[in-house]
Amino acid sequence: MDQVPSSSPDAQSLPTCYRHPDRETGIRCTRCERPICPECMVSASVGFQCPECVRGGSGTGHAPSASAPRTLAGGTVASDPRLLTKILVGANLLFFLVQQTSAGETFTDRFDLIGRAWVPELGLSLQGVAEGQWYRLVTSMFLHSGVTHILFNMLSLWWIGGPLEAALGRARYLALYVVAGLAGSALTYLLAEPTQPSLGASGAIFGLFGATGVLMRHLKYDMRPLIILLVINLIFTFAPMFNIAWEAHVGGLVGGVLIGYAMVHAPRERRALVQYGVCALVLAVVVIMTVLRTAQLT
């Protein structure tokens, strides 16, 4: 994870990761004792090891102490730790390009998040999640309203998502992204006006913000820069002149914090059960909110 600068003497005295000299860290490999950042951490039976020690005993010829490299959260270490983030950015860009075509307006109306409304471009029937179009809760996460909107979201996804994917592993990272995004969509559906369309990846990205905060606190990193960035985002979120769906941001943030806490703090002996169990619980809340709002509107 990218290390954030700090003005405190303790933070300035921290060593830097031997593979990423720009990142300060308080964690060391339990075998070679070199400092390692979250992206380089591999969970071992005791503490964390660096990738070189896991692969081959740091060049000493000794067999690695773990049968399979693991991330801080227990996921499998991948050769490309940012692969899913690249795919998610590419999917968002692809959807945005489709939105810019001649049929883009109809495409957006068909897949954005709307509770229940008549959309003339789509015919005479009512449209929306309340009409059984639950897929809008997912597809709206990949649509954007303009160049500035998608540029800001994709930069945030790359900066926050890449290091988080490396720390969690692909499966856990994808579960966090999807479930936090759905939490944002469901809260928007529950609280927003049913005729007000909503779109954007912000709910999922705020979920990544929340999980990053949990991870940074666990690693005892200076959280002030992240808090400042989050506060600025929340100010923009609630400023009326920007017309932002604050419900998606709040829902995604809460979902991200809950899932992130489970990912980072789950006990080793039943780690996967706790991690995916919390994802399932948040998803159950999403379903409950959706069902309640649908019953209210219909």
C-alpha positions as CSV (number, residue, x, y, z in Angstrom):
1,M,0.0,0.0,0.0
2,D,1.3,3.5,-0.8
3,Q,2.7,4.9,2.4
4,V,1.5,8.4,3.3
5,P,3.9,11.0,4.5
6,S,3.8,12.0,8.2
7,S,5.1,14.9,10.2
8,S,5.5,12.9,13.4
9,P,9.1,12.0,14.5
10,D,8.1,8.3,15.0
11,A,6.7,8.0,11.5
12,Q,9.8,9.7,10.0
13,S,12.1,7.2,11.7
14,L,10.4,4.2,10.2
15,P,12.5,2.2,7.6
16,T,11.3,1.9,4.0
17,C,10.3,-1.3,2.2
18,Y,13.4,-2.9,0.6
19,R,11.3,-3.4,-2.6
20,H,9.5,0.0,-2.6
21,P,11.9,2.6,-1.1
22,D,9.2,5.3,-1.2
23,R,7.0,3.4,1.3
24,E,7.7,3.5,5.1
25,T,6.7,0.5,7.1
26,G,7.0,-0.9,10.6
27,I,6.8,-4.6,9.5
28,R,9.8,-6.8,8.8
29,C,10.1,-10.2,7.2
30,T,10.4,-12.8,10.0
31,R,13.1,-14.7,8.1
32,C,15.5,-12.1,6.7
33,E,14.2,-9.2,8.8
34,R,14.1,-6.8,5.9
35,P,11.3,-4.1,6.1
36,I,8.3,-4.9,3.9
37,C,5.2,-2.9,3.0
38,P,1.6,-4.5,2.8
39,E,2.1,-5.2,-1.0
40,C,5.1,-7.3,-0.2
41,M,3.7,-9.1,2.9
42,V,3.1,-12.8,2.7
43,S,1.3,-14.3,5.6
44,A,3.3,-17.2,7.2
45,S,2.7,-19.5,10.2
46,V,4.3,-16.8,12.3
47,G,4.3,-13.2,11.2
48,F,4.9,-12.1,7.6
49,Q,7.6,-12.9,5.1
50,C,8.9,-11.2,2.0
51,P,8.2,-12.7,-1.5
52,E,11.9,-13.8,-1.9
53,C,12.0,-15.7,1.3
54,V,8.7,-17.5,0.5
55,R,9.8,-18.5,-3.0
56,G,13.3,-19.7,-2.1
57,G,14.6,-18.9,1.3
58,S,15.9,-15.5,0.2
59,G,18.6,-17.1,-2.0
60,T,19.9,-19.4,0.7
61,G,18.6,-22.6,-0.8
62,H,16.3,-23.4,2.1
63,A,12.8,-24.5,1.4
64,P,10.1,-21.9,2.0
65,S,8.3,-22.3,5.4
66,A,4.8,-21.9,3.8
67,S,3.3,-24.2,1.2
68,A,1.6,-21.4,-0.6
69,P,2.3,-17.6,-0.4
70,R,-0.5,-15.8,1.4
71,T,-1.5,-12.1,1.6
72,L,-2.1,-10.3,4.8
73,A,-5.8,-11.3,4.7
74,G,-5.1,-14.9,3.8
75,G,-5.5,-14.7,0.1
76,T,-3.3,-16.2,-2.5
77,V,-0.4,-14.0,-3.7
78,A,-0.8,-13.4,-7.4
79,S,1.9,-12.7,-10.0
80,D,0.1,-9.5,-10.9
81,P,-1.3,-8.1,-7.7
82,R,-3.3,-5.4,-9.6
83,L,-5.0,-7.5,-12.2
84,L,-8.6,-7.2,-10.9
85,T,-8.1,-3.4,-10.5
86,K,-7.0,-3.2,-14.1
87,I,-10.0,-5.3,-15.2
88,L,-12.4,-3.1,-13.2
89,V,-11.0,0.1,-14.6
90,G,-11.2,-1.4,-18.1
91,A,-14.8,-2.4,-17.6
92,N,-15.8,1.1,-16.4
93,L,-14.0,2.7,-19.4
94,L,-15.7,0.2,-21.8
95,F,-19.1,1.0,-20.4
96,F,-18.3,4.8,-20.6
97,L,-17.3,4.4,-24.3
98,V,-20.6,2.7,-25.1
99,Q,-22.4,5.6,-23.3
100,Q,-20.7,8.0,-25.7
101,T,-22.1,6.3,-28.8
102,S,-25.3,7.4,-30.7
103,A,-27.3,4.9,-28.6
104,G,-25.6,5.9,-25.4
105,E,-28.5,7.7,-23.9
106,T,-30.8,4.8,-24.3
107,F,-28.1,2.5,-23.0
108,T,-27.7,4.6,-19.9
109,D,-31.5,4.8,-19.3
110,R,-31.7,1.0,-19.5
111,F,-28.9,0.3,-17.0
112,D,-28.7,3.2,-14.5
113,L,-30.2,2.9,-11.0
114,I,-33.8,4.1,-10.8
115,G,-36.4,3.1,-8.4
116,R,-39.6,3.3,-10.4
117,A,-40.4,5.7,-13.2
118,W,-41.7,6.1,-16.7
119,V,-38.8,6.5,-19.1
120,P,-40.1,7.6,-22.5
121,E,-37.0,6.4,-24.4
122,L,-37.7,2.8,-23.2
123,G,-41.4,2.6,-24.1
124,L,-44.7,3.0,-22.3
125,S,-44.1,0.6,-19.4
126,L,-42.7,1.6,-16.0
127,Q,-39.0,1.0,-15.5
128,G,-36.8,0.5,-12.4
129,V,-35.7,-1.9,-9.6
130,A,-39.3,-1.9,-8.2
131,E,-40.4,-3.4,-11.6
132,G,-38.1,-6.4,-11.1
133,Q,-35.0,-4.9,-12.8
134,W,-32.7,-5.7,-9.9
135,Y,-29.7,-5.9,-12.3
136,R,-29.7,-2.0,-12.2
137,L,-28.2,-2.3,-8.7
138,V,-25.1,-3.8,-10.4
139,T,-25.0,-2.2,-13.8
140,S,-25.3,1.3,-12.4
141,M,-21.9,0.8,-10.7
142,F,-20.2,0.8,-14.1
143,L,-21.9,3.9,-15.6
144,H,-20.7,7.5,-15.4
145,S,-22.3,10.9,-16.2
146,G,-19.2,12.6,-17.8
147,V,-15.5,12.7,-18.3
148,T,-14.8,14.4,-14.9
149,H,-16.9,11.9,-13.1
150,I,-15.2,8.8,-14.6
151,L,-11.7,10.4,-14.4
152,F,-12.0,11.1,-10.7
153,N,-13.5,7.6,-9.9
154,M,-10.9,5.7,-12.0
155,L,-8.0,7.6,-10.5
156,S,-9.4,6.8,-7.0
157,L,-9.9,3.2,-7.9
158,W,-6.3,2.8,-9.2
159,W,-4.7,4.6,-6.2
160,I,-6.7,2.9,-3.5
161,G,-7.7,-0.3,-5.2
162,G,-4.3,-1.5,-6.4
163,P,-2.6,-1.6,-3.0
164,L,-5.7,-3.0,-1.3
165,E,-6.0,-5.8,-3.9
166,A,-2.3,-6.7,-3.1
167,A,-3.0,-6.8,0.6
168,L,-6.3,-8.8,0.5
169,G,-5.9,-11.1,-2.5
170,R,-8.1,-11.2,-5.6
171,A,-11.1,-13.1,-4.3
172,R,-11.5,-11.1,-1.1
173,Y,-10.9,-7.8,-2.9
174,L,-13.5,-8.6,-5.5
175,A,-16.0,-9.6,-2.8
176,L,-15.3,-6.3,-1.0
177,Y,-15.8,-4.2,-4.2
178,V,-19.0,-5.9,-5.3
179,V,-20.7,-6.1,-1.9
180,A,-19.8,-2.6,-0.9
181,G,-21.0,-1.3,-4.2
182,L,-24.3,-3.1,-3.8
183,A,-24.6,-1.7,-0.3
184,G,-24.3,1.8,-1.8
185,S,-26.9,1.0,-4.6
186,A,-29.3,-0.5,-2.1
187,L,-29.2,2.5,0.2
188,T,-29.7,4.8,-2.7
189,Y,-32.7,2.7,-3.8
190,L,-34.1,2.8,-0.3
191,L,-33.8,6.5,0.4
192,A,-33.6,8.4,-2.8
193,E,-36.6,9.6,-4.9
194,P,-37.8,6.7,-7.0
195,T,-37.8,8.8,-10.2
196,Q,-34.2,10.1,-9.6
197,P,-31.6,8.1,-11.7
198,S,-28.3,7.4,-10.1
199,L,-25.0,6.0,-11.5
200,G,-21.3,5.7,-10.8
201,A,-18.7,3.5,-9.2
202,S,-18.4,5.8,-6.1
203,G,-20.3,3.4,-3.8
204,A,-17.7,0.6,-4.4
205,I,-14.8,3.1,-4.2
206,F,-16.0,4.5,-0.9
207,G,-16.1,0.8,0.3
208,L,-12.4,0.6,-0.7
209,F,-11.8,3.8,1.3
210,G,-13.4,2.3,4.3
211,A,-11.4,-1.0,4.1
212,T,-8.2,0.9,3.5
213,G,-8.8,2.9,6.7
214,V,-9.2,-0.4,8.6
215,L,-6.0,-1.8,7.1
216,M,-4.0,1.4,7.8
217,R,-5.1,1.4,11.4
218,H,-4.2,-2.3,11.8
219,L,-0.7,-1.6,10.4
220,K,-0.4,1.6,12.6
221,Y,0.1,3.9,9.6
222,D,-0.6,7.6,9.9
223,M,-4.3,7.9,9.0
224,R,-4.5,11.7,8.9
225,P,-4.0,12.0,5.1
226,L,-6.7,9.4,4.5
227,I,-9.1,11.0,6.9
228,I,-8.5,14.4,5.3
229,L,-9.1,13.0,1.8
230,L,-12.3,11.2,3.1
231,V,-13.6,14.4,4.7
232,I,-13.1,16.4,1.5
233,N,-14.9,13.7,-0.4
234,L,-17.8,13.8,2.1
235,I,-18.0,17.6,1.8
236,F,-18.4,17.3,-1.9
237,T,-20.9,14.4,-1.4
238,F,-23.3,16.5,0.7
239,A,-22.8,19.8,-1.1
240,P,-26.1,20.5,-2.9
241,M,-24.5,22.2,-5.9
242,F,-22.9,18.9,-7.0
243,N,-26.1,16.8,-7.0
244,I,-24.3,13.7,-5.8
245,A,-26.1,10.6,-4.6
246,W,-24.8,10.7,-1.0
247,E,-26.7,7.5,-0.2
248,A,-24.3,5.5,-2.4
249,H,-21.2,7.0,-0.8
250,V,-22.5,6.4,2.8
251,G,-23.7,2.8,2.0
252,G,-20.5,1.9,0.3
253,L,-18.4,3.4,3.1
254,V,-20.2,1.5,5.9
255,G,-20.2,-1.7,3.9
256,G,-16.5,-1.3,3.2
257,V,-15.6,-0.7,6.9
258,L,-17.5,-3.8,8.1
259,I,-16.1,-6.1,5.4
260,G,-12.6,-4.6,5.7
261,Y,-12.6,-5.2,9.5
262,A,-13.6,-8.8,8.9
263,M,-10.9,-9.2,6.2
264,V,-8.1,-7.8,8.4
265,H,-9.1,-9.0,11.9
266,A,-10.6,-12.4,11.3
267,P,-8.9,-15.2,13.4
268,R,-6.5,-17.3,11.4
269,E,-8.2,-20.6,12.3
270,R,-11.5,-19.7,10.7
271,R,-10.5,-16.7,8.6
272,A,-12.3,-17.5,5.4
273,L,-15.6,-18.3,7.3
274,V,-15.6,-15.0,9.1
275,Q,-14.5,-13.0,6.1
276,Y,-17.1,-14.3,3.6
277,G,-19.7,-14.7,6.3
278,V,-19.6,-10.9,6.9
279,C,-19.8,-10.4,3.1
280,A,-22.9,-12.6,3.2
281,L,-24.4,-10.7,6.1
282,V,-23.9,-7.3,4.3
283,L,-25.4,-8.8,1.1
284,A,-28.4,-10.0,3.1
285,V,-29.0,-6.5,4.4
286,V,-28.8,-5.3,0.7
287,V,-31.5,-7.8,-0.2
288,I,-33.7,-6.8,2.8
289,M,-33.4,-3.1,1.9
290,T,-34.3,-3.9,-1.7
291,V,-37.3,-6.0,-0.8
292,L,-38.6,-3.4,1.6
293,R,-38.3,-0.5,-0.8
294,T,-39.9,-2.6,-3.6
295,A,-42.9,-3.4,-1.3
296,Q,-43.2,0.3,-0.5
297,L,-43.2,1.4,-4.1
298,T,-45.5,-1.3,-5.4
